[in-house]
Amino acid sequence: MGDDFLRWLAASAVSQPKRIKIKEYVTANMNAFSKLWNLVGGIMTVKDSIINQLDSAQGDITATINGKPGGEGYVLGSPEGNMKLVKRSGFTRANRAINR
């Protein structure tokens, strides 16, 4: 994850001067940049594990995307505020695939 960031950046709508600065920053800080993406990947793995556990729990309500089990996600309430868990490889991929 993150290996294609500079390729994405080159094709993005980011202005050329900003692209140059971002590329220079990432190149100069590649170790930290790689660790950041490893952290993001780890968080996504834990989130997906929690979502898979919630999806496999028995309940009266089920959700599907294109006829397959899954849904937009789960909202967990707490005194500190709500947290939404969305499986990016499921709902987000299906949502982005829609030609609008």
N, CA, C and O atoms as CSV, one atom per row, in Angstrom:
chain,resi,resn,atom,element,x,y,z
A,1,MET,N,N,0.839,-1.170,0.000
A,1,MET,CA,C,0.000,0.000,0.000
A,1,MET,C,C,0.892,1.243,0.000
A,1,MET,O,O,1.879,1.321,0.731
A,2,GLY,N,N,0.525,2.194,-0.823
A,2,GLY,CA,C,1.310,3.412,-0.925
A,2,GLY,C,C,2.392,3.338,-1.977
A,2,GLY,O,O,2.976,4.359,-2.339
A,3,ASP,N,N,2.676,2.114,-2.486
A,3,ASP,CA,C,3.727,1.959,-3.500
A,3,ASP,C,C,3.404,2.724,-4.780
A,3,ASP,O,O,4.305,3.133,-5.512
A,4,ASP,N,N,2.114,2.914,-5.043
A,4,ASP,CA,C,1.712,3.582,-6.273
A,4,ASP,C,C,1.378,5.067,-6.060
A,4,ASP,O,O,0.825,5.711,-6.951
A,5,PHE,N,N,1.710,5.601,-4.895
A,5,PHE,CA,C,1.346,6.984,-4.586
A,5,PHE,C,C,1.934,7.974,-5.590
A,5,PHE,O,O,1.226,8.853,-6.082
A,6,LEU,N,N,3.211,7.838,-5.892
A,6,LEU,CA,C,3.841,8.784,-6.814
A,6,LEU,C,C,3.270,8.643,-8.227
A,6,LEU,O,O,3.188,9.629,-8.958
A,7,ARG,N,N,2.879,7.438,-8.614
A,7,ARG,CA,C,2.230,7.239,-9.910
A,7,ARG,C,C,0.861,7.911,-9.903
A,7,ARG,O,O,0.477,8.569,-10.870
A,8,TRP,N,N,0.118,7.736,-8.787
A,8,TRP,CA,C,-1.172,8.412,-8.655
A,8,TRP,C,C,-0.979,9.922,-8.702
A,8,TRP,O,O,-1.729,10.627,-9.377
A,9,LEU,N,N,0.012,10.411,-7.996
A,9,LEU,CA,C,0.273,11.848,-7.942
A,9,LEU,C,C,0.523,12.412,-9.337
A,9,LEU,O,O,0.022,13.486,-9.670
A,10,ALA,N,N,1.286,11.704,-10.147
A,10,ALA,CA,C,1.620,12.174,-11.494
A,10,ALA,C,C,0.374,12.336,-12.365
A,10,ALA,O,O,0.340,13.189,-13.252
A,11,ALA,N,N,-0.649,11.517,-12.112
A,11,ALA,CA,C,-1.874,11.578,-12.915
A,11,ALA,C,C,-2.990,12.364,-12.229
A,11,ALA,O,O,-4.097,12.461,-12.758
A,12,SER,N,N,-2.707,12.920,-11.064
A,12,SER,CA,C,-3.746,13.592,-10.285
A,12,SER,C,C,-3.978,15.023,-10.765
A,12,SER,O,O,-3.277,15.529,-11.641
A,13,ALA,N,N,-4.983,15.656,-10.165
A,13,ALA,CA,C,-5.303,17.052,-10.491
A,13,ALA,C,C,-4.461,18.034,-9.675
A,13,ALA,O,O,-4.680,19.243,-9.745
A,14,VAL,N,N,-3.504,17.524,-8.907
A,14,VAL,CA,C,-2.623,18.378,-8.119
A,14,VAL,C,C,-1.759,19.198,-9.082
A,14,VAL,O,O,-1.258,18.674,-10.076
A,15,SER,N,N,-1.594,20.466,-8.784
A,15,SER,CA,C,-0.811,21.340,-9.669
A,15,SER,C,C,0.631,20.854,-9.773
A,15,SER,O,O,1.149,20.201,-8.868
A,16,GLN,N,N,1.256,21.180,-10.878
A,16,GLN,CA,C,2.643,20.740,-11.113
A,16,GLN,C,C,3.598,21.220,-10.017
A,16,GLN,O,O,4.413,20.423,-9.551
A,17,PRO,N,N,3.539,22.489,-9.581
A,17,PRO,CA,C,4.448,22.911,-8.499
A,17,PRO,C,C,4.239,22.110,-7.206
A,17,PRO,O,O,5.202,21.773,-6.517
A,18,LYS,N,N,2.973,21.809,-6.882
A,18,LYS,CA,C,2.713,21.007,-5.680
A,18,LYS,C,C,3.211,19.583,-5.858
A,18,LYS,O,O,3.770,18.998,-4.929
A,19,ARG,N,N,3.012,19.020,-7.052
A,19,ARG,CA,C,3.500,17.659,-7.320
A,19,ARG,C,C,5.001,17.570,-7.070
A,19,ARG,O,O,5.481,16.626,-6.443
A,20,ILE,N,N,5.731,18.556,-7.563
A,20,ILE,CA,C,7.191,18.563,-7.401
A,20,ILE,C,C,7.555,18.596,-5.914
A,20,ILE,O,O,8.415,17.841,-5.462
A,21,LYS,N,N,6.893,19.477,-5.159
A,21,LYS,CA,C,7.180,19.579,-3.719
A,21,LYS,C,C,6.828,18.285,-2.987
A,21,LYS,O,O,7.584,17.822,-2.133
A,22,ILE,N,N,5.678,17.708,-3.326
A,22,ILE,CA,C,5.257,16.464,-2.666
A,22,ILE,C,C,6.242,15.345,-2.988
A,22,ILE,O,O,6.653,14.604,-2.094
A,23,LYS,N,N,6.621,15.217,-4.259
A,23,LYS,CA,C,7.566,14.161,-4.651
A,23,LYS,C,C,8.897,14.336,-3.935
A,23,LYS,O,O,9.479,13.362,-3.458
A,24,GLU,N,N,9.383,15.572,-3.856
A,24,GLU,CA,C,10.636,15.824,-3.139
A,24,GLU,C,C,10.514,15.439,-1.672
A,24,GLU,O,O,11.421,14.825,-1.110
A,25,TYR,N,N,9.393,15.801,-1.049
A,25,TYR,CA,C,9.186,15.495,0.367
A,25,TYR,C,C,9.126,13.982,0.592
A,25,TYR,O,O,9.766,13.454,1.502
A,26,VAL,N,N,8.352,13.298,-0.244
A,26,VAL,CA,C,8.225,11.843,-0.095
A,26,VAL,C,C,9.576,11.169,-0.309
A,26,VAL,O,O,9.953,10.281,0.456
A,27,THR,N,N,10.293,11.575,-1.325
A,27,THR,CA,C,11.605,10.985,-1.620
A,27,THR,C,C,12.582,11.207,-0.458
A,27,THR,O,O,13.333,10.302,-0.096
A,28,ALA,N,N,12.570,12.401,0.118
A,28,ALA,CA,C,13.475,12.723,1.230
A,28,ALA,C,C,13.081,12.005,2.513
A,28,ALA,O,O,13.916,11.807,3.395
A,29,ASN,N,N,11.818,11.616,2.620
A,29,ASN,CA,C,11.307,10.985,3.846
A,29,ASN,C,C,10.716,9.606,3.559
A,29,ASN,O,O,9.709,9.225,4.156
A,30,MET,N,N,11.334,8.865,2.655
A,30,MET,CA,C,10.781,7.584,2.210
A,30,MET,C,C,10.592,6.595,3.353
A,30,MET,O,O,9.606,5.859,3.361
A,31,ASN,N,N,11.501,6.556,4.312
A,31,ASN,CA,C,11.363,5.625,5.430
A,31,ASN,C,C,10.101,5.920,6.227
A,31,ASN,O,O,9.322,5.012,6.515
A,32,ALA,N,N,9.895,7.166,6.579
A,32,ALA,CA,C,8.689,7.543,7.333
A,32,ALA,C,C,7.442,7.343,6.489
A,32,ALA,O,O,6.418,6.889,7.000
A,33,PHE,N,N,7.511,7.677,5.198
A,33,PHE,CA,C,6.378,7.522,4.298
A,33,PHE,C,C,5.967,6.052,4.213
A,33,PHE,O,O,4.778,5.740,4.266
A,34,SER,N,N,6.936,5.152,4.083
A,34,SER,CA,C,6.648,3.711,4.031
A,34,SER,C,C,6.027,3.224,5.330
A,34,SER,O,O,5.090,2.425,5.316
A,35,LYS,N,N,6.547,3.705,6.452
A,35,LYS,CA,C,5.988,3.305,7.750
A,35,LYS,C,C,4.562,3.804,7.927
A,35,LYS,O,O,3.719,3.113,8.498
A,36,LEU,N,N,4.299,5.004,7.435
A,36,LEU,CA,C,2.942,5.543,7.503
A,36,LEU,C,C,1.971,4.641,6.748
A,36,LEU,O,O,0.905,4.314,7.269
A,37,TRP,N,N,2.324,4.233,5.524
A,37,TRP,CA,C,1.446,3.370,4.744
A,37,TRP,C,C,1.324,1.991,5.370
A,37,TRP,O,O,0.269,1.365,5.274
A,38,ASN,N,N,2.391,1.500,6.014
A,38,ASN,CA,C,2.288,0.229,6.740
A,38,ASN,C,C,1.292,0.346,7.885
A,38,ASN,O,O,0.516,-0.577,8.135
A,39,LEU,N,N,1.312,1.482,8.581
A,39,LEU,CA,C,0.364,1.719,9.663
A,39,LEU,C,C,-1.070,1.767,9.131
A,39,LEU,O,O,-1.972,1.161,9.709
A,40,VAL,N,N,-1.271,2.483,8.039
A,40,VAL,CA,C,-2.604,2.562,7.430
A,40,VAL,C,C,-3.084,1.164,7.041
A,40,VAL,O,O,-4.232,0.806,7.303
A,41,GLY,N,N,-2.214,0.381,6.422
A,41,GLY,CA,C,-2.569,-0.990,6.045
A,41,GLY,C,C,-2.924,-1.842,7.258
A,41,GLY,O,O,-3.859,-2.640,7.202
A,42,GLY,N,N,-2.186,-1.677,8.352
A,42,GLY,CA,C,-2.488,-2.412,9.583
A,42,GLY,C,C,-3.831,-2.036,10.165
A,42,GLY,O,O,-4.586,-2.901,10.610
A,43,ILE,N,N,-4.133,-0.747,10.163
A,43,ILE,CA,C,-5.435,-0.284,10.658
A,43,ILE,C,C,-6.558,-0.861,9.792
A,43,ILE,O,O,-7.583,-1.298,10.316
A,44,MET,N,N,-6.367,-0.864,8.477
A,44,MET,CA,C,-7.390,-1.420,7.587
A,44,MET,C,C,-7.593,-2.912,7.844
A,44,MET,O,O,-8.722,-3.400,7.791
A,45,THR,N,N,-6.520,-3.633,8.118
A,45,THR,CA,C,-6.620,-5.065,8.408
A,45,THR,C,C,-7.427,-5.310,9.677
A,45,THR,O,O,-8.292,-6.185,9.704
A,46,VAL,N,N,-7.149,-4.540,10.728
A,46,VAL,CA,C,-7.887,-4.686,11.986
A,46,VAL,C,C,-9.362,-4.323,11.778
A,46,VAL,O,O,-10.253,-5.038,12.237
A,47,LYS,N,N,-9.610,-3.216,11.088
A,47,LYS,CA,C,-10.989,-2.801,10.800
A,47,LYS,C,C,-11.737,-3.882,10.030
A,47,LYS,O,O,-12.870,-4.219,10.374
A,48,ASP,N,N,-11.110,-4.425,8.991
A,48,ASP,CA,C,-11.754,-5.467,8.196
A,48,ASP,C,C,-12.037,-6.703,9.035
A,48,ASP,O,O,-13.064,-7.354,8.845
A,49,SER,N,N,-11.145,-7.034,9.955
A,49,SER,CA,C,-11.370,-8.175,10.841
A,49,SER,C,C,-12.596,-7.946,11.723
A,49,SER,O,O,-13.419,-8.845,11.896
A,50,ILE,N,N,-12.710,-6.744,12.276
A,50,ILE,CA,C,-13.875,-6.415,13.108
A,50,ILE,C,C,-15.150,-6.479,12.275
A,50,ILE,O,O,-16.153,-7.034,12.723
A,51,ILE,N,N,-15.122,-5.918,11.071
A,51,ILE,CA,C,-16.296,-5.936,10.194
A,51,ILE,C,C,-16.664,-7.368,9.835
A,51,ILE,O,O,-17.845,-7.714,9.831
A,52,ASN,N,N,-15.675,-8.210,9.531
A,52,ASN,CA,C,-15.957,-9.616,9.215
A,52,ASN,C,C,-16.621,-10.319,10.390
A,52,ASN,O,O,-17.534,-11.123,10.197
A,53,GLN,N,N,-16.172,-10.023,11.605
A,53,GLN,CA,C,-16.788,-10.620,12.788
A,53,GLN,C,C,-18.234,-10.148,12.942
A,53,GLN,O,O,-19.121,-10.941,13.258
A,54,LEU,N,N,-18.466,-8.857,12.718
A,54,LEU,CA,C,-19.834,-8.334,12.800
A,54,LEU,C,C,-20.712,-8.915,11.698
A,54,LEU,O,O,-21.874,-9.242,11.938
A,55,ASP,N,N,-20.166,-9.044,10.497
A,55,ASP,CA,C,-20.925,-9.612,9.374
A,55,ASP,C,C,-21.332,-11.054,9.633
A,55,ASP,O,O,-22.408,-11.479,9.215
A,56,SER,N,N,-20.482,-11.811,10.318
A,56,SER,CA,C,-20.767,-13.234,10.539
A,56,SER,C,C,-21.633,-13.485,11.766
A,56,SER,O,O,-22.060,-14.616,12.001
A,57,ALA,N,N,-21.896,-12.442,12.552
A,57,ALA,CA,C,-22.753,-12.594,13.732
A,57,ALA,C,C,-24.204,-12.807,13.290
A,57,ALA,O,O,-24.648,-12.231,12.297
A,58,GLN,N,N,-24.923,-13.623,14.022
A,58,GLN,CA,C,-26.327,-13.871,13.726
A,58,GLN,C,C,-27.159,-12.644,14.066
A,58,GLN,O,O,-26.920,-11.974,15.071
A,59,GLY,N,N,-28.142,-12.358,13.212
A,59,GLY,CA,C,-29.010,-11.216,13.469
A,59,GLY,C,C,-30.237,-11.275,12.585
A,59,GLY,O,O,-30.314,-12.096,11.670
A,60,ASP,N,N,-31.189,-10.413,12.856
A,60,ASP,CA,C,-32.434,-10.386,12.092
A,60,ASP,C,C,-32.312,-9.601,10.792
A,60,ASP,O,O,-33.127,-9.774,9.887
A,61,ILE,N,N,-31.311,-8.746,10.690
A,61,ILE,CA,C,-31.149,-7.890,9.520
A,61,ILE,C,C,-29.880,-8.295,8.783
A,61,ILE,O,O,-28.835,-8.509,9.397
A,62,THR,N,N,-29.980,-8.399,7.473
A,62,THR,CA,C,-28.810,-8.696,6.659
A,62,THR,C,C,-28.656,-7.617,5.592
A,62,THR,O,O,-29.616,-6.927,5.248
A,63,ALA,N,N,-27.457,-7.482,5.082
A,63,ALA,CA,C,-27.189,-6.492,4.041
A,63,ALA,C,C,-26.466,-7.177,2.890
A,63,ALA,O,O,-25.699,-8.117,3.098
A,64,THR,N,N,-26.717,-6.699,1.673
A,64,THR,CA,C,-26.041,-7.236,0.503
A,64,THR,C,C,-25.626,-6.104,-0.430
A,64,THR,O,O,-26.226,-5.029,-0.439
A,65,ILE,N,N,-24.585,-6.373,-1.212
A,65,ILE,CA,C,-24.150,-5.486,-2.287
A,65,ILE,C,C,-24.077,-6.347,-3.535
A,65,ILE,O,O,-23.304,-7.303,-3.595
A,66,ASN,N,N,-24.878,-6.010,-4.522
A,66,ASN,CA,C,-24.934,-6.790,-5.764
A,66,ASN,C,C,-25.194,-8.264,-5.493
A,66,ASN,O,O,-24.605,-9.132,-6.138
A,67,GLY,N,N,-26.075,-8.548,-4.538
A,67,GLY,CA,C,-26.456,-9.919,-4.230
A,67,GLY,C,C,-25.496,-10.695,-3.359
A,67,GLY,O,O,-25.744,-11.861,-3.051
A,68,LYS,N,N,-24.401,-10.067,-2.956
A,68,LYS,CA,C,-23.428,-10.740,-2.092
A,68,LYS,C,C,-23.496,-10.130,-0.700
A,68,LYS,O,O,-23.788,-8.942,-0.561
A,69,PRO,N,N,-23.229,-10.930,0.341
A,69,PRO,CA,C,-23.280,-10.387,1.702
A,69,PRO,C,C,-22.362,-9.187,1.876
A,69,PRO,O,O,-21.248,-9.170,1.353
A,70,GLY,N,N,-22.817,-8.212,2.590
A,70,GLY,CA,C,-22.031,-7.007,2.861
A,70,GLY,C,C,-22.931,-5.789,2.824
A,70,GLY,O,O,-24.055,-5.851,2.325
A,71,GLY,N,N,-22.443,-4.703,3.342
A,71,GLY,CA,C,-23.221,-3.473,3.361
A,71,GLY,C,C,-22.307,-2.281,3.462
A,71,GLY,O,O,-21.096,-2.380,3.265
A,72,GLU,N,N,-22.908,-1.148,3.773
A,72,GLU,CA,C,-22.119,0.079,3.844
A,72,GLU,C,C,-21.172,0.075,5.025
A,72,GLU,O,O,-20.091,0.658,4.943
A,73,GLY,N,N,-21.538,-0.553,6.098
A,73,GLY,CA,C,-20.665,-0.596,7.261
A,73,GLY,C,C,-21.462,-0.588,8.549
A,73,GLY,O,O,-22.660,-0.872,8.560
A,74,TYR,N,N,-20.794,-0.268,9.610
A,74,TYR,CA,C,-21.391,-0.244,10.945
A,74,TYR,C,C,-21.045,1.061,11.626
A,74,TYR,O,O,-19.947,1.593,11.459
A,75,VAL,N,N,-21.992,1.575,12.397
A,75,VAL,CA,C,-21.748,2.756,13.209
A,75,VAL,C,C,-21.757,2.314,14.660
A,75,VAL,O,O,-22.722,1.717,15.137
A,76,LEU,N,N,-20.679,2.614,15.346
A,76,LEU,CA,C,-20.551,2.262,16.753
A,76,LEU,C,C,-20.608,3.540,17.576
A,76,LEU,O,O,-19.812,4.455,17.367
A,77,GLY,N,N,-21.541,3.602,18.501
A,77,GLY,CA,C,-21.679,4.785,19.334
A,77,GLY,C,C,-20.889,4.654,20.623
A,77,GLY,O,O,-20.778,3.568,21.192
A,78,SER,N,N,-20.348,5.758,21.069
A,78,SER,CA,C,-19.645,5.787,22.351
A,78,SER,C,C,-19.761,7.199,22.917
A,78,SER,O,O,-20.103,8.128,22.185
A,79,PRO,N,N,-19.486,7.371,24.197
A,79,PRO,CA,C,-19.552,8.714,24.777
A,79,PRO,C,C,-18.594,9.708,24.111
A,79,PRO,O,O,-18.841,10.914,24.127
A,80,GLU,N,N,-17.510,9.205,23.530
A,80,GLU,CA,C,-16.535,10.085,22.866
A,80,GLU,C,C,-16.974,10.469,21.460
A,80,GLU,O,O,-16.372,11.347,20.842
A,81,GLY,N,N,-18.010,9.826,20.949
A,81,GLY,CA,C,-18.492,10.102,19.601
A,81,GLY,C,C,-18.676,8.819,18.812
A,81,GLY,O,O,-18.239,7.750,19.236
A,82,ASN,N,N,-19.312,8.928,17.686
A,82,ASN,CA,C,-19.577,7.764,16.851
A,82,ASN,C,C,-18.377,7.428,15.982
A,82,ASN,O,O,-17.574,8.292,15.629
A,83,MET,N,N,-18.278,6.140,15.647
A,83,MET,CA,C,-17.229,5.669,14.766
A,83,MET,C,C,-17.888,4.796,13.704
A,83,MET,O,O,-18.687,3.917,14.028
A,84,LYS,N,N,-17.556,5.033,12.446
A,84,LYS,CA,C,-18.110,4.237,11.369
A,84,LYS,C,C,-17.031,3.322,10.813
A,84,LYS,O,O,-15.924,3.759,10.499
A,85,LEU,N,N,-17.372,2.047,10.699
A,85,LEU,CA,C,-16.458,1.057,10.129
A,85,LEU,C,C,-16.967,0.688,8.747
A,85,LEU,O,O,-18.073,0.166,8.611
A,86,VAL,N,N,-16.173,0.954,7.725
A,86,VAL,CA,C,-16.535,0.648,6.344
A,86,VAL,C,C,-15.431,-0.200,5.747
A,86,VAL,O,O,-14.253,0.148,5.832
A,87,LYS,N,N,-15.814,-1.314,5.141
A,87,LYS,CA,C,-14.835,-2.181,4.482
A,87,LYS,C,C,-14.559,-1.598,3.105
A,87,LYS,O,O,-15.378,-1.722,2.195
A,88,ARG,N,N,-13.417,-0.969,2.957
A,88,ARG,CA,C,-13.094,-0.251,1.724
A,88,ARG,C,C,-13.044,-1.167,0.514
A,88,ARG,O,O,-13.351,-0.737,-0.598
A,89,SER,N,N,-12.663,-2.421,0.711
A,89,SER,CA,C,-12.588,-3.337,-0.422
A,89,SER,C,C,-13.968,-3.825,-0.847
A,89,SER,O,O,-14.101,-4.439,-1.906
A,90,GLY,N,N,-14.984,-3.568,-0.056
A,90,GLY,CA,C,-16.342,-3.998,-0.386
A,90,GLY,C,C,-17.201,-2.843,-0.833
A,90,GLY,O,O,-17.377,-2.614,-2.030
A,91,PHE,N,N,-17.740,-2.108,0.136
A,91,PHE,CA,C,-18.677,-1.030,-0.176
A,91,PHE,C,C,-18.048,0.057,-1.037
A,91,PHE,O,O,-18.643,0.470,-2.032
A,92,THR,N,N,-16.875,0.523,-0.681
A,92,THR,CA,C,-16.265,1.627,-1.424
A,92,THR,C,C,-15.965,1.210,-2.853
A,92,THR,O,O,-16.183,1.988,-3.782
A,93,ARG,N,N,-15.470,0.001,-3.042
A,93,ARG,CA,C,-15.193,-0.484,-4.399
A,93,ARG,C,C,-16.482,-0.543,-5.213
A,93,ARG,O,O,-16.508,-0.113,-6.366
A,94,ALA,N,N,-17.558,-1.077,-4.614
A,94,ALA,CA,C,-18.839,-1.155,-5.316
A,94,ALA,C,C,-19.389,0.240,-5.611
A,94,ALA,O,O,-19.933,0.487,-6.687
A,95,ASN,N,N,-19.244,1.136,-4.656
A,95,ASN,CA,C,-19.745,2.510,-4.815
A,95,ASN,C,C,-18.994,3.239,-5.926
A,95,ASN,O,O,-19.605,3.950,-6.724
A,96,ARG,N,N,-17.694,3.068,-5.981
A,96,ARG,CA,C,-16.884,3.744,-7.006
A,96,ARG,C,C,-17.081,3.157,-8.391
A,96,ARG,O,O,-16.811,3.813,-9.398
A,97,ALA,N,N,-17.557,1.911,-8.439
A,97,ALA,CA,C,-17.760,1.252,-9.733
A,97,ALA,C,C,-19.001,1.777,-10.463
A,97,ALA,O,O,-19.171,1.529,-11.657
A,98,ILE,N,N,-19.858,2.495,-9.753
A,98,ILE,CA,C,-21.077,3.029,-10.363
A,98,ILE,C,C,-20.721,4.195,-11.264
A,98,ILE,O,O,-20.053,5.137,-10.839
A,99,ASN,N,N,-21.164,4.132,-12.498
A,99,ASN,CA,C,-20.920,5.218,-13.451
A,99,ASN,C,C,-21.973,6.278,-13.229
A,99,ASN,O,O,-23.147,6.058,-13.526
A,100,ARG,N,N,-21.574,7.417,-12.715
A,100,ARG,CA,C,-22.526,8.477,-12.400
A,100,ARG,C,C,-22.482,9.576,-13.426
A,100,ARG,O,O,-23.221,10.554,-13.316
